[in-house]
């Protein structure tokens, strides 16, 4: 049986979003498989608190500049003192620290980089993406892999591992009471930060059509942290006289429990690495209407597992929601297809694929030494 590696996970994010949930899934599953996991992250961050609560050793640092020599030096020292076998970098600023720790302070530890976002890679970042220590770049979708490929010289380093899902079901029912939603109202939920790339403007415009033109009794739940656009979204809702139909919930820690109680799941992103909350909706057997942004078409097959409109098309989004509402048998087939599909994307399967990457890297390193 191969030796289980000691992994240091790097994160620079203070809040808890989809990426942090995936780190938590990965660490928990790797621990069950026998790996020792440590976390290098900002002090008092959501991941810092989660790590302590769940028994993982955490090396916190004071978050400051994205180019920080003291943080990079601390990271290199941590690799030495903790005898780290491999580093897993989970975001861009952590990538900066890893690059500096290697190029300036001589950190020799092999690294894996995860790339979740589909933003283009700047030319100025070419050097850090081709850092010798980085043995593999794990992309959340083939779309993201294509974006990163433009800056990576050795394309064999690129691979795709999609997000994992916790395949649990929930019987809890509390949303209607919590938000005073009547049993006759349809609950349509969106799980996404209130930020530019999630395009809530299109969502609200689609809501106007559903409510004003189709005359459907609907309550929209917007679940997610304020990414800077909460006030703008609220202004749009007020201007369209839709206030009584919207509830802006903010951040919710265990969002899966809420997804289970939705009647429909809606995601109107114009940029998306994968759209992993769609997978949670699949598992909860909630019908999905979404846009074809980024990596979403890799997990949504139109009219088979979900309904997918063009980015920025509120009319088509509203039409698809109405169609699902009026066609129960079609909706049931959609749900069954989606549920069967997501069973292959469990968090355990994701962690096993990732561990295999770690082990291959360390095996190659050992063979090179011999």
N, C-alpha and C positions, 0 to 999 in steps of 0.2 A: 504493500500500500504506500503510495507516494507521501512524502512529508508535507504536512499542511503548512502553508506559508504564513508569515506574520505580516499583516498588511497595514499600512498607514493611509487612511483616507483623508484627502485634503478638500476642504470646502471654505469658501470665503463669504458665504451668504449669511445674512443675519436672520432673515425671515424664513418661514416654512412654506415652500411651494412644491410643485410636482417633483423637482429634482431632489429635494431633501427627503421626500417620501421614498423615492427610489433608493437613495443611499441607506435609509433605515431598513428597507426591505433587504437590500443586499447584505448589509452587515449582520442582520439577524439570521438570515439563511446561511451565510458563511460560517457564523459561529456554531450553528447546529451541525455543520459539516466538519467542524474541528479546527477552523482557522482562528487565529487570534487577530482581533481588529482593534486598531486605535484610531482616534480622530484628531486631526489638526484643524482647528476652526476658531472663529472669533469668540472671545469670551462673552458670555451671556447671550449668545446667539441661540436660536431655536434648536439647532442641532447639538450645541453644547449641552443644553438642558436635557434634551432627549437622551444623549449619550450617558450622562450621569444617572438619569432615572432608570436606564436599562442596563447598567453595569459595565459600560464600555469606558476604558481609560481615555481621557481627553486631554490634549495639550492645547490650551487656549492661548490666543494672542490678542493684543489690542489692535483692533481694525483701524487702519489708516489709509495711506496711499496704496494704490494698486501696484506700485513699484516701490517696495519697501525692503531695503537691505537688512534692517534688524529682523524683520519677519522671516526673510529668506535664510539668514544666518541661524535663527532659532530652528527653522525647519531642518536644516542640514545637521545641526547638533542633535535634534530629536532622532533623526535617522540613525545616527551613530550610537547614542546612548541607549536606544530601545532595540538595537540590532534588527532593524526593519529589513525584511527580505524584498519587499516591493511596495511602491507607492502608487495609489490610485488617485489621480487628479480629477476633480469633479466639476470644475468651472474655470472661467477665464482668468480671474485674478489669482486663483491658486496656481494656475498654469504659469503666470508671471513669477510667482515665488519659487516654483520648482525650477524654472529656467535660470533664474538668478543664482539659486543654490548650487546648480550644476556648473554654470558657465563662469561664475565669479568665485564661489567657495569650494568648487571641486567635489560636489556631492556625486558619488558614483552609483547610487542605488538605481536599479532599473525601475521604469515607470510605465503606467498605463494612463492614457488620457481619455476621459469621456467627453463627448460633444453632443449636447442636447438641443441647441438652438440652430435655427437655419439662417441666421444672419451671415452675410458674406464675410470671409476672412480677409482682413486688411493686408496689404502688401507688407506693411511694417511688422506684421506678425509671422512672416515666413520663417524667420530664424528659429523662433521658439517652437513652431510646429515641426521643425526638422531637428530638434534637439536629439542628440545621439541617445540619451538615456531613455527616451520615449520609444518603447518597443512596439506598442500597439495603440491605435486610436479607435475607441469603441464609439460608433455613431448610433444614435437612437433610431435612425431610419436610413434607407438608401438615399433619400433626398438629401439629408444632411451629409451623408458620405460624399455625394457628388459635389456639394458646396465646398467641403474641406479639401477634396482631392486637388483643387486648383492650386493649393499652396504646399502640398506634400510631395516631396520628390520620390520617396519609396512608397508606391501605391499598395504594396503588399502589407503595409502596416495598418491599412484601413479595413475595418469590418463593421458589420451591423449586428447589434443585439438590441431588440426592442424592449420596451419597459415591461416589467412584470406586474401581475395583478394578484391581490389576495383573494382567492376564490372562496369567499364566504358569503352566506346569505343572512339577511337580517329580517326579523319579524317585528321589529320595533315600529310603532306608529305614533309619532308625536308632532309632526310638522303642522298639521292642520290646527291642532290645539295651540301650539306655540305661536303661530302667526295669525290665528283667528281666520282661517280659510274654511269656507263652507264646503260641505261634501259635494256640492254641485259644481264647484269651480275646478277647472283643469289646472294642474300645476306643471308649469314648464320651467325647468331649471337649467342654469348655465353655471358651470364651474370653471372660472377663469379669472385671473387678476384683472382689475379694472385698469388696463393699460392699452396703449395704442395698437399693438399688434393683435389684440383680441377682438377689436372692431365691434364694440358694443353699440356703436352708432347704427350699424346695419341691423343688429338685434332689435333695437328699439323701433326702428322703422318697420321691421317685419311685425313686431307686436302691434303697431298701429293698424296694419292691414287686418290682422287676425281679429282684433277687437272692434274696430270701426266698420270694416267692410264685411267680414265673415260673421260678425255678431256672436262670437264664441265667448263663453264665460271663463276667463283665464286669469291666473295669477302667475306672474313671472318672479322667480327667485334668482337673484344674482349673487352667487357665492364666490368669494375670493377677496384677496387683499386689495387695498387701494394702491394701484400702480401709478397714481397721479391724475387719474381722469374721473374720479368719483363725482366731483362737483360738476364737471361738464356733462356727464351722463344724467345726473339729476336735473340739470337745466333742460336738457332735451326732453326728458320724460314729462316735466312740468309744462313745457311749451306745447307738447302734443296732447296735453290733458289726459295723461295716462297714469297719474300718480297713484290712484286707488288700485291699479293693477300690478304695481311693482313693489317688491320688497328687496332692498339692498342689504344682504345679510352680513357682509364683511367676511373676515377669515373665520373658518370653522375647522376645528382640529381634526375631527374624524368625519370627513365629508362623505364617506361611503354610506354612512347611515342615512344621510339626507338623500343621496342619489336613489336609494332603494324606494323612497316614498314618492318620487316624481312620477308624473304621468308621461312626460316626454323630456328628453335631454336635448339641449340645443347648444351648438358651438359655432360661432360665426367668425372665427379667426381669419385674418388675412395673411398671417405668418404663423407657422406652427411646425416645431420639430417633428412631433408625432401626434400629439393630442391624446395623451394616455388616459385622461378622464373619460374618453369615449369607451375605453376598455372596461372601466368600472361600470359604466352604464350597460354594456353588453352583459356583464356578469350578473347585474341586478335585473336583467330582462326588462330594461327600459328602452323604448324606441328612440333612435338617434336621428336627428336632422343636423347636418353640418355643412361646412364649405370645403372646397377642394384645396385648401391651403397646405403648402409644404408637404410633410409626410403623411397627412391624413389619408390620401387615397391608397396608401399601403395597408391600412387597417380597415378601411370602409369600402365595400363594394356596393355601388349604387343599386338600389332596389333588391339587393340580396341580404346585406347586413345592416344597411342604413340608407337614408336618403341624403344625397349630396348635391348641393347647389354650387354655382360659381361664386367665387369671392365677391362680396359686395352686392349681392342680388336679393334684396329683401322680399321682392314679389315671389320669387321661386321658393324661397324658404317658407314663406307663409302658405304657399300653395301645397308644399309637401306636408306641412303640419296638418292642414285641413284634410288632405287625402288620407293620411294615416288615421285621423279621427273618424272619418266616414267609412273606412274599409278595414273592419276588424280582422277578417281572415287573412288579408295581406299582411297586416301588422303582426299577427301571430307567427306567420312564416318567417318574417323578418327577424323577430325576436329569437326564434329557435335557431336560425342560421347563425346569428350573432353570438348566442350563448355557446354553441358548439365550437365556433371559431376561437373564442377567448380561452377555452380550456387548455389550449396549447401554449398560452402565454402566462403561466403562473409565475409568481415571484420565485418559487423554487427552481423552475426551469431556467429563468434568467440568471440566477445565482450560479447554477451548475455550469452554464455556458461561460460565465465570467471566470469562475474558478479554473476551468480548463485552460483559458487564456493565460492566467497567472502561472499555472503549472508548466505549460509549454515554454513560457519565457524563462522560468527558472531552470528547467531541464536543459534548455539551449545554453544558458549561462554556465551550468555545471559542465556540460560537454566541452565548452570552449576552454574552460579552465584546465580540464584534463588534457 
